[in-house]
């Protein structure tokens, strides 16, 4: 009897074996004469999504559902044991004296602005190349963000340009550790101390990073984190945290988190409802022990990219500097033909993203600040030419090779 042909609707055992070895791939059945990528009559196309959270969540599904079930059964929905356990584990694992779990990554920035005492008439310095929540807290309390340009090699706030922006109204600085790379805090803090400024470290993309061996968030007055699902440590929904060395600031933040109340129905301050919910605390507690391994894999991928990308006119992000290693929330490159490069990558089934396409001083909501186009050229060039490549821990070596080869072939 002649061997049966593989069914169009069903993979052969050999195909299944290959799929497991090279997953995730998309498969096309056919017997084309062109044999590149051919295996026993099957043509496969390597796919590289920009981000695939399903891979991470499938791997921890049993633990995650067990933790969520325990929270559900105990009705620990707002703060409670799951949040307290996560706060303690985050502090212990990453080296923080105290951690305050919050309901989003924006809330700690709002809380930090309130702790700083910023208000109408005040100015606060911030970088323009970042997600907009970096400056929402400034605006929420009625202060004015003043955007200062970034360094071209790190994308972080340029300390050499800060003092020129300081006026008698300047009250603070928000320093962002963009894409997971620590900002140059020694220089920033020296300026802040000289002028009596309150410093907020926006660590939303830098969980697990350290500035000169000090965990990010502890050099400034307060540090803020986001646990949005796409972050290096992400929940299944919104979440955030605030850290500080100051017992006074931390104690006030804890009151403000729950309606300004330290005792039920007694309110010492006009507060907020910034409580982390129990489900997020439980899920983040499952993920936290895996963060170090995920970070190590991100660093491996980043070094593969840095060593392998050779496209002319491509600016690859800098490696580790004296301020510390990046945790590589994003791997963002610059190229003068960014849009064409993205189209080329899409034709190779490689995902990419624009993070960020518009600097904050050119956003419609901040046009009244008077910082015109051309005023912050480094940030504007970054926005016009940036493209972020896939970098998440579950990427296979074959997928990383495919990204490098495809970029170099542009």
Secondary structure as a PSIPRED ss2 file (coil, helix, strand):
# PSIPRED VFORMAT (PSIPRED V4.0)

   1 X C   1.000  0.000  0.000
   2 X C   1.000  0.000  0.000
   3 X C   1.000  0.000  0.000
   4 X C   1.000  0.000  0.000
   5 X C   1.000  0.000  0.000
   6 X C   1.000  0.000  0.000
   7 X C   1.000  0.000  0.000
   8 X C   1.000  0.000  0.000
   9 X C   1.000  0.000  0.000
  10 X C   1.000  0.000  0.000
  11 X C   1.000  0.000  0.000
  12 X C   1.000  0.000  0.000
  13 X H   0.000  1.000  0.000
  14 X H   0.000  1.000  0.000
  15 X H   0.000  1.000  0.000
  16 X H   0.000  1.000  0.000
  17 X H   0.000  1.000  0.000
  18 X H   0.000  1.000  0.000
  19 X H   0.000  1.000  0.000
  20 X H   0.000  1.000  0.000
  21 X H   0.000  1.000  0.000
  22 X H   0.000  1.000  0.000
  23 X C   1.000  0.000  0.000
  24 X C   1.000  0.000  0.000
  25 X E   0.000  0.000  1.000
  26 X E   0.000  0.000  1.000
  27 X E   0.000  0.000  1.000
  28 X E   0.000  0.000  1.000
  29 X E   0.000  0.000  1.000
  30 X C   1.000  0.000  0.000
  31 X C   1.000  0.000  0.000
  32 X C   1.000  0.000  0.000
  33 X C   1.000  0.000  0.000
  34 X C   1.000  0.000  0.000
  35 X C   1.000  0.000  0.000
  36 X C   1.000  0.000  0.000
  37 X C   1.000  0.000  0.000
  38 X E   0.000  0.000  1.000
  39 X E   0.000  0.000  1.000
  40 X C   1.000  0.000  0.000
  41 X C   1.000  0.000  0.000
  42 X E   0.000  0.000  1.000
  43 X E   0.000  0.000  1.000
  44 X E   0.000  0.000  1.000
  45 X E   0.000  0.000  1.000
  46 X E   0.000  0.000  1.000
  47 X C   1.000  0.000  0.000
  48 X E   0.000  0.000  1.000
  49 X C   1.000  0.000  0.000
  50 X C   1.000  0.000  0.000
  51 X C   1.000  0.000  0.000
  52 X C   1.000  0.000  0.000
  53 X H   0.000  1.000  0.000
  54 X H   0.000  1.000  0.000
  55 X H   0.000  1.000  0.000
  56 X H   0.000  1.000  0.000
  57 X H   0.000  1.000  0.000
  58 X H   0.000  1.000  0.000
  59 X H   0.000  1.000  0.000
  60 X C   1.000  0.000  0.000
  61 X H   0.000  1.000  0.000
  62 X H   0.000  1.000  0.000
  63 X H   0.000  1.000  0.000
  64 X H   0.000  1.000  0.000
  65 X H   0.000  1.000  0.000
  66 X H   0.000  1.000  0.000
  67 X H   0.000  1.000  0.000
  68 X H   0.000  1.000  0.000
  69 X H   0.000  1.000  0.000
  70 X H   0.000  1.000  0.000
  71 X H   0.000  1.000  0.000
  72 X H   0.000  1.000  0.000
  73 X H   0.000  1.000  0.000
  74 X H   0.000  1.000  0.000
  75 X C   1.000  0.000  0.000
  76 X C   1.000  0.000  0.000
  77 X C   1.000  0.000  0.000
  78 X E   0.000  0.000  1.000
  79 X C   1.000  0.000  0.000
  80 X C   1.000  0.000  0.000
  81 X H   0.000  1.000  0.000
  82 X H   0.000  1.000  0.000
  83 X H   0.000  1.000  0.000
  84 X H   0.000  1.000  0.000
  85 X H   0.000  1.000  0.000
  86 X H   0.000  1.000  0.000
  87 X H   0.000  1.000  0.000
  88 X H   0.000  1.000  0.000
  89 X H   0.000  1.000  0.000
  90 X H   0.000  1.000  0.000
  91 X H   0.000  1.000  0.000
  92 X H   0.000  1.000  0.000
  93 X H   0.000  1.000  0.000
  94 X H   0.000  1.000  0.000
  95 X C   1.000  0.000  0.000
  96 X C   1.000  0.000  0.000
  97 X C   1.000  0.000  0.000
  98 X C   1.000  0.000  0.000
  99 X E   0.000  0.000  1.000
 100 X E   0.000  0.000  1.000
 101 X E   0.000  0.000  1.000
 102 X E   0.000  0.000  1.000
 103 X C   1.000  0.000  0.000
 104 X C   1.000  0.000  0.000
 105 X C   1.000  0.000  0.000
 106 X C   1.000  0.000  0.000
 107 X H   0.000  1.000  0.000
 108 X H   0.000  1.000  0.000
 109 X H   0.000  1.000  0.000
 110 X H   0.000  1.000  0.000
 111 X H   0.000  1.000  0.000
 112 X H   0.000  1.000  0.000
 113 X H   0.000  1.000  0.000
 114 X H   0.000  1.000  0.000
 115 X H   0.000  1.000  0.000
 116 X H   0.000  1.000  0.000
 117 X C   1.000  0.000  0.000
 118 X C   1.000  0.000  0.000
 119 X C   1.000  0.000  0.000
 120 X C   1.000  0.000  0.000
 121 X C   1.000  0.000  0.000
 122 X C   1.000  0.000  0.000
 123 X E   0.000  0.000  1.000
 124 X E   0.000  0.000  1.000
 125 X E   0.000  0.000  1.000
 126 X E   0.000  0.000  1.000
 127 X E   0.000  0.000  1.000
 128 X C   1.000  0.000  0.000
 129 X C   1.000  0.000  0.000
 130 X C   1.000  0.000  0.000
 131 X C   1.000  0.000  0.000
 132 X C   1.000  0.000  0.000
 133 X H   0.000  1.000  0.000
 134 X H   0.000  1.000  0.000
 135 X H   0.000  1.000  0.000
 136 X H   0.000  1.000  0.000
 137 X H   0.000  1.000  0.000
 138 X H   0.000  1.000  0.000
 139 X H   0.000  1.000  0.000
 140 X H   0.000  1.000  0.000
 141 X C   1.000  0.000  0.000
 142 X C   1.000  0.000  0.000
 143 X C   1.000  0.000  0.000
 144 X E   0.000  0.000  1.000
 145 X E   0.000  0.000  1.000
 146 X E   0.000  0.000  1.000
 147 X E   0.000  0.000  1.000
 148 X E   0.000  0.000  1.000
 149 X C   1.000  0.000  0.000
 150 X E   0.000  0.000  1.000
 151 X C   1.000  0.000  0.000
 152 X C   1.000  0.000  0.000
 153 X C   1.000  0.000  0.000
 154 X C   1.000  0.000  0.000
 155 X C   1.000  0.000  0.000
 156 X C   1.000  0.000  0.000
 157 X E   0.000  0.000  1.000
 158 X C   1.000  0.000  0.000
 159 X H   0.000  1.000  0.000
 160 X H   0.000  1.000  0.000
 161 X H   0.000  1.000  0.000
 162 X C   1.000  0.000  0.000
 163 X H   0.000  1.000  0.000
 164 X H   0.000  1.000  0.000
 165 X H   0.000  1.000  0.000
 166 X C   1.000  0.000  0.000
 167 X C   1.000  0.000  0.000
 168 X C   1.000  0.000  0.000
 169 X C   1.000  0.000  0.000
 170 X E   0.000  0.000  1.000
 171 X E   0.000  0.000  1.000
 172 X E   0.000  0.000  1.000
 173 X E   0.000  0.000  1.000
 174 X E   0.000  0.000  1.000
 175 X E   0.000  0.000  1.000
 176 X E   0.000  0.000  1.000
 177 X C   1.000  0.000  0.000
 178 X H   0.000  1.000  0.000
 179 X H   0.000  1.000  0.000
 180 X H   0.000  1.000  0.000
 181 X C   1.000  0.000  0.000
 182 X C   1.000  0.000  0.000
 183 X C   1.000  0.000  0.000
 184 X C   1.000  0.000  0.000
 185 X H   0.000  1.000  0.000
 186 X H   0.000  1.000  0.000
 187 X H   0.000  1.000  0.000
 188 X H   0.000  1.000  0.000
 189 X H   0.000  1.000  0.000
 190 X H   0.000  1.000  0.000
 191 X H   0.000  1.000  0.000
 192 X H   0.000  1.000  0.000
 193 X H   0.000  1.000  0.000
 194 X H   0.000  1.000  0.000
 195 X H   0.000  1.000  0.000
 196 X C   1.000  0.000  0.000
 197 X C   1.000  0.000  0.000
 198 X E   0.000  0.000  1.000
 199 X E   0.000  0.000  1.000
 200 X E   0.000  0.000  1.000
 201 X E   0.000  0.000  1.000
 202 X E   0.000  0.000  1.000
 203 X C   1.000  0.000  0.000
 204 X C   1.000  0.000  0.000
 205 X C   1.000  0.000  0.000
 206 X C   1.000  0.000  0.000
 207 X C   1.000  0.000  0.000
 208 X C   1.000  0.000  0.000
 209 X C   1.000  0.000  0.000
 210 X E   0.000  0.000  1.000
 211 X E   0.000  0.000  1.000
 212 X C   1.000  0.000  0.000
 213 X C   1.000  0.000  0.000
 214 X E   0.000  0.000  1.000
 215 X E   0.000  0.000  1.000
 216 X C   1.000  0.000  0.000
 217 X C   1.000  0.000  0.000
 218 X C   1.000  0.000  0.000
 219 X C   1.000  0.000  0.000
 220 X C   1.000  0.000  0.000
 221 X C   1.000  0.000  0.000
 222 X E   0.000  0.000  1.000
 223 X E   0.000  0.000  1.000
 224 X E   0.000  0.000  1.000
 225 X E   0.000  0.000  1.000
 226 X E   0.000  0.000  1.000
 227 X C   1.000  0.000  0.000
 228 X C   1.000  0.000  0.000
 229 X C   1.000  0.000  0.000
 230 X C   1.000  0.000  0.000
 231 X C   1.000  0.000  0.000
 232 X C   1.000  0.000  0.000
 233 X C   1.000  0.000  0.000
 234 X C   1.000  0.000  0.000
 235 X C   1.000  0.000  0.000
 236 X C   1.000  0.000  0.000
 237 X C   1.000  0.000  0.000
 238 X C   1.000  0.000  0.000
 239 X C   1.000  0.000  0.000
 240 X E   0.000  0.000  1.000
 241 X E   0.000  0.000  1.000
 242 X E   0.000  0.000  1.000
 243 X E   0.000  0.000  1.000
 244 X C   1.000  0.000  0.000
 245 X C   1.000  0.000  0.000
 246 X C   1.000  0.000  0.000
 247 X H   0.000  1.000  0.000
 248 X H   0.000  1.000  0.000
 249 X H   0.000  1.000  0.000
 250 X H   0.000  1.000  0.000
 251 X H   0.000  1.000  0.000
 252 X H   0.000  1.000  0.000
 253 X H   0.000  1.000  0.000
 254 X H   0.000  1.000  0.000
 255 X H   0.000  1.000  0.000
 256 X H   0.000  1.000  0.000
 257 X H   0.000  1.000  0.000
 258 X E   0.000  0.000  1.000
 259 X C   1.000  0.000  0.000
 260 X C   1.000  0.000  0.000
 261 X C   1.000  0.000  0.000
 262 X C   1.000  0.000  0.000
 263 X E   0.000  0.000  1.000
 264 X C   1.000  0.000  0.000
 265 X C   1.000  0.000  0.000
 266 X E   0.000  0.000  1.000
 267 X C   1.000  0.000  0.000
 268 X C   1.000  0.000  0.000
 269 X C   1.000  0.000  0.000
 270 X C   1.000  0.000  0.000
 271 X C   1.000  0.000  0.000
 272 X C   1.000  0.000  0.000
 273 X E   0.000  0.000  1.000
 274 X C   1.000  0.000  0.000
 275 X E   0.000  0.000  1.000
 276 X C   1.000  0.000  0.000
 277 X E   0.000  0.000  1.000
 278 X H   0.000  1.000  0.000
 279 X H   0.000  1.000  0.000
 280 X H   0.000  1.000  0.000
 281 X H   0.000  1.000  0.000
 282 X H   0.000  1.000  0.000
 283 X H   0.000  1.000  0.000
 284 X H   0.000  1.000  0.000
 285 X H   0.000  1.000  0.000
 286 X H   0.000  1.000  0.000
 287 X H   0.000  1.000  0.000
 288 X H   0.000  1.000  0.000
 289 X C   1.000  0.000  0.000
 290 X C   1.000  0.000  0.000
 291 X H   0.000  1.000  0.000
 292 X H   0.000  1.000  0.000
 293 X H   0.000  1.000  0.000
 294 X H   0.000  1.000  0.000
 295 X H   0.000  1.000  0.000
 296 X H   0.000  1.000  0.000
 297 X H   0.000  1.000  0.000
 298 X H   0.000  1.000  0.000
 299 X H   0.000  1.000  0.000
 300 X H   0.000  1.000  0.000
 301 X H   0.000  1.000  0.000
 302 X H   0.000  1.000  0.000
 303 X H   0.000  1.000  0.000
 304 X H   0.000  1.000  0.000
 305 X H   0.000  1.000  0.000
 306 X H   0.000  1.000  0.000
 307 X H   0.000  1.000  0.000
 308 X H   0.000  1.000  0.000
 309 X C   1.000  0.000  0.000
 310 X C   1.000  0.000  0.000
 311 X C   1.000  0.000  0.000
 312 X C   1.000  0.000  0.000
 313 X C   1.000  0.000  0.000
 314 X C   1.000  0.000  0.000
 315 X E   0.000  0.000  1.000
 316 X C   1.000  0.000  0.000
 317 X C   1.000  0.000  0.000
 318 X C   1.000  0.000  0.000
 319 X C   1.000  0.000  0.000
 320 X C   1.000  0.000  0.000
 321 X E   0.000  0.000  1.000
 322 X C   1.000  0.000  0.000
 323 X C   1.000  0.000  0.000
 324 X E   0.000  0.000  1.000
 325 X C   1.000  0.000  0.000
 326 X C   1.000  0.000  0.000
 327 X C   1.000  0.000  0.000
 328 X C   1.000  0.000  0.000
 329 X C   1.000  0.000  0.000
 330 X C   1.000  0.000  0.000
 331 X E   0.000  0.000  1.000
 332 X E   0.000  0.000  1.000
 333 X E   0.000  0.000  1.000
 334 X E   0.000  0.000  1.000
 335 X C   1.000  0.000  0.000
 336 X C   1.000  0.000  0.000
 337 X C   1.000  0.000  0.000
 338 X H   0.000  1.000  0.000
 339 X H   0.000  1.000  0.000
 340 X H   0.000  1.000  0.000
 341 X H   0.000  1.000  0.000
 342 X H   0.000  1.000  0.000
 343 X H   0.000  1.000  0.000
 344 X H   0.000  1.000  0.000
 345 X H   0.000  1.000  0.000
 346 X H   0.000  1.000  0.000
 347 X H   0.000  1.000  0.000
 348 X C   1.000  0.000  0.000
 349 X C   1.000  0.000  0.000
 350 X E   0.000  0.000  1.000
 351 X C   1.000  0.000  0.000
 352 X E   0.000  0.000  1.000
 353 X E   0.000  0.000  1.000
 354 X C   1.000  0.000  0.000
 355 X C   1.000  0.000  0.000
 356 X C   1.000  0.000  0.000
 357 X C   1.000  0.000  0.000
 358 X C   1.000  0.000  0.000
 359 X C   1.000  0.000  0.000
 360 X H   0.000  1.000  0.000
 361 X H   0.000  1.000  0.000
 362 X H   0.000  1.000  0.000
 363 X C   1.000  0.000  0.000
 364 X H   0.000  1.000  0.000
 365 X H   0.000  1.000  0.000
 366 X H   0.000  1.000  0.000
 367 X H   0.000  1.000  0.000
 368 X H   0.000  1.000  0.000
 369 X H   0.000  1.000  0.000
 370 X C   1.000  0.000  0.000
 371 X C   1.000  0.000  0.000
 372 X C   1.000  0.000  0.000
 373 X C   1.000  0.000  0.000
 374 X C   1.000  0.000  0.000
 375 X C   1.000  0.000  0.000
 376 X C   1.000  0.000  0.000
 377 X H   0.000  1.000  0.000
 378 X H   0.000  1.000  0.000
 379 X H   0.000  1.000  0.000
 380 X H   0.000  1.000  0.000
 381 X H   0.000  1.000  0.000
 382 X H   0.000  1.000  0.000
 383 X H   0.000  1.000  0.000
 384 X H   0.000  1.000  0.000
 385 X H   0.000  1.000  0.000
 386 X E   0.000  0.000  1.000
 387 X E   0.000  0.000  1.000
 388 X E   0.000  0.000  1.000
 389 X E   0.000  0.000  1.000
 390 X C   1.000  0.000  0.000
 391 X C   1.000  0.000  0.000
 392 X C   1.000  0.000  0.000
 393 X C   1.000  0.000  0.000
 394 X C   1.000  0.000  0.000
 395 X C   1.000  0.000  0.000
 396 X C   1.000  0.000  0.000
 397 X H   0.000  1.000  0.000
 398 X H   0.000  1.000  0.000
 399 X H   0.000  1.000  0.000
 400 X H   0.000  1.000  0.000
 401 X H   0.000  1.000  0.000
 402 X H   0.000  1.000  0.000
 403 X H   0.000  1.000  0.000
 404 X H   0.000  1.000  0.000
 405 X H   0.000  1.000  0.000
 406 X H   0.000  1.000  0.000
 407 X H   0.000  1.000  0.000
 408 X H   0.000  1.000  0.000
 409 X C   1.000  0.000  0.000
 410 X C   1.000  0.000  0.000
